[in-house]
Amino acid sequence: MRIAAAQIVTGEDTQQNLELVREWTDKAAEADAQVVVFPEATHRQFGHNLTSIAEPVDGPWAQAVRGIAEEAGVVVVLGMFTPASPSAEGRQRVTNTLLAVGVDSAGNRIDASYDKIHLYDAFGFKESDSVAPGEATARIDVDGVRLGLATCYDVRFPALFTAHARAGAQVTVLPASWGAGPGKVEQWQLLTRARALDSTQYIVACGQGSPAAAGAPAVDGAPTGVGHSAIVSPMGKVLAEAGEQPELLVVDLDLETVDTARRNVPVLENARPV
């Protein structure tokens, strides 16, 4: 499988963000990628009002993404925001959703979504103030390859990744909008490699680029991205890594490597209840 990670920097304008999706999907298709992964919050950058733009996964913005994916003949995975019920305190909330849509090379239509389970209530940011948590895992099958879906802060919770692997996933895609701060890039790099090793699968971690590096405004206090998207092998080797600026990573995944890793390091079989 040839997979691409489109490290972009989105902003407040959802239509401008949609044009970025179109532009970078076309780049991925030109590189013969079967799947292109975009960051979390592709719909709208964190730090801006999210409830005003939240829409169902069959709403107009998501439908436009479907059109882009189908026209390019690829599968697109990206982060958007969908409506959620108010909190117990009456706060308006959204759901932090991954949309996975398009067609594979056999013409099979892929149309799935995942609501982020683990909310980023850390480092002084409280995602749960405005976002409702998801409750269920989600996976997609593309050209016979099973991909698990995860989002950003999920990377700190190994059980989600091993659950994907036990359900047959050979790859987990991880859109993110990682918060900046001392040691945060190093933590991102460590965690993505650790999750690959935990679950002996490929991790395709696509984060928002750094707004400063891209000459775009950031929002103080919001996790708007640090770059360093990466594609990691089942043995924890970084196969490709971006810098801080917008960049397209394209890697051919050798699925036999997953089988070899699971034979040589059978952590999924060796795990015992503790």
N, C-alpha and C positions, 0 to 999 in steps of 0.2 A: 504494500500500500504506500502510495506517495501522499504525504500529508504536509500541509502548510500551516504556519502560525503567522498571522498578520498582526504584528505589533503596531498599533496605531494610537493616536491620541485624540479622543473625542472631546466634544465640548457641550455647550448648553443646547445648541440648535439641533433638533432631532433630524431635520431634513439634510443638513450638512453632514451629519453622522451617517445617514443613509447613503449619501454620495460617496463617502469614504468606503463603506461596505461594497458598493458597486465597483469602485476603482480597484480595491485590493482583491476582491473576488476575481475580477478579470485578470489581474496579475498572476494569481494563483492558478487559474485555469490555463493561462498561457504557459505556465511552468508544468502543466500536466498533472497538477495535484487533483486527487479524488475528493479530498476533504480540506476545507480551510477553516481554521479556528480563529475567532476574533476575541477580544478581551471581554471581561465583565463590564457592565455599564457602557456598552457600545451605544445603546439607545440614548442615554444622556449621562454626562459626567457627574460623578458624585459631588455633592456640595450645592447642587441646584435642586429646585423643587421637583420631586419625582411623582407625586400624586397627580399633578396636572397633566402629565404625559402618559401615565400608565394606561395600558390597553390590553384586551385579551389577546391570546396567542393567535386568534383569527382576525385581529383588528387590522386597520389599514397599514400601519408601519410594518407589522409582521408579514402581511400579505406582500408588501413590496420586497421584503427580504426573500420570500419564496420565489417571487418573479426573478430576482437577481440570480438566485441559486439555480433555478431551472434553466434560465437563459444561458448560463455559463456551463451547465451540465456537471455541477459539483454539489457536494453537501456542505452547507454553511452552518457553523455553530457559533452563536454569539450571545451576549448578555443583554437582556431587556428588562423592563419593569411592567408587571401586570397588576391589576387591581386586587386588593385584599380587604377583608373586613376590618373595621376599626378595632383598636386595642380595647382591653377591658376599661381603660381610663378614658376611652373616647377619642384617642389620637387616630388621625387618618394614616393608613399604612398602604404599602405596596408589597408585592412579592418580587424578590430578586430571582429572575427566571432565565434559564438558558433555553434558547430556541435552537433546535437542530432540524434543518429542513433542506430538501433538494432531491436529487436523483443520483443513484450510483451508476456505474458503467453498464450494468445490465438493464438499466431503465427502471429499477425499483424505486418507488417514491418513499422517501424518509420524511417523517413529520412527527416530531416528539418534543417534549419540553421537560425541564427539571427545575424545581424550585429549591433554591439554596437552603440546605438544612441547618448548617452552623452559621450563626450570625456573628458579625465582627463587633463584639462588645469588648474591646481591648485597646490598649494604648491610648486611652482617653476618648475613643470614638464609640458611639453606642448605636450600632446599626438597628437594633431591635426597637429603637424609638420610632422608626418610620418604616420598618420592614417586618413582615410576618414570616416566620420560619416555614420551610417546606417540611414534609413528613415522609416522603417516599423517594427511593432511589430510582434512577432511570438509566437505561442503556439503549443504544441503537446498533443495528447491524448494517454495515456498508460493505458490499462486495464480499460477503462471507466473513467479515471481520467484525467482532463485537467491540464496541467502544463504550466505556463508562463515562458518565457525566459528573463533573464536580466543579465547584466554584470557589476560588480564592481561599478564604479562611478554612474551608473544608480540608485544606492540605495539612492542617494541624491535627487531623483526626484520622489515624491510620485505618480504623475499622471500615470506613466507607470504601477505601481503595481495595482492601482485601475482600470486602463483600462483592465488589465488581469482579475481581479476579476469580472468586469462587463461582460466580455466575457465568464464567466463560469469557470475560473481557480480556483482551490482549493489549488493549490501549485504554488509558483514561485521559480524556481531554480536560484541561483545567484553565478556563478563562479566569482572569483576575484583574483587579485594580488595586495593587498592593500599596499600602501606606508607606510613606517615606519616614526615615528616622534613623538614629544610630543603630548600626548592625542589621537593619531590616533587609538589605539586599543579600547579605550573607545568610540570613535566616531563610529567605526565599530559596536561595540556591541549595542550601542544605536540605530543606524540607522536600523539595521536588525530587532530589536524588534519593532521599530516604524512603519516600512513598514508592518509588520505582523498585527499590530493594525489598521493601515490606511485602509487595504484592507481585514481584517478578513480572512486571509488565512495562510497556512504554508509557511515559508520561509526557503529554504534549501541553506544556504550561505556557499560555499566551497571556501576557499582561499588558496593561496600558503602558505606553512609553512615558518617559518623563516629560511633563508639559514644558518645563524650562528648557530642556534639550531640544524640543520641537518648536520653541518660540511661541508657545501657546500659554494663555493664562491658567493658573491653577487656582484652587479654592482653599484658603487657609483652613486647616483642621480636617480636611476631607482626604480620604485615600484616593488620590488621583493618579497613581502609577509611578513606578521607578524603572520600568523597562526590564531588561534581562530575561525576556522570554527564552524558553529553552525546550529542547526535545531531548529526553533522557532515555537511555536503554534500560532493559530489565535488570541489568547488572550495575546500574547507577552511573554509567558513562554518559557524559554530556556530549551528544552528537552535534548539536548546534546551539549557539547562544547569541542573542542579540545584545546590543549595547543599550543606550538610553533612548536613542532616536527611533522614529518609525522605521520598521524593517520587516522584510518577509523572509522567514525561514522555511526552507523546503527540504524534506528528508524522506528517503525511501526506507520504510520500516520493513525489516526482514522478520517475518512472523515466526520463522523457525527458531530465531533467537529466543523467543518466549518459551518455546518447548524445551530448548536446551537449558535455559536458566532454571526452569521448573524441575528438570531432571537433576541438575547438578546441585541446586540449592532448594530443596523441596519444602520451603518454609510453610506453604499452605497446608501440606500434608502433615508436617511435623508439629504444627501448633497444637497446644493442649489447653483446656480451660484452666484458668488460674483464679 
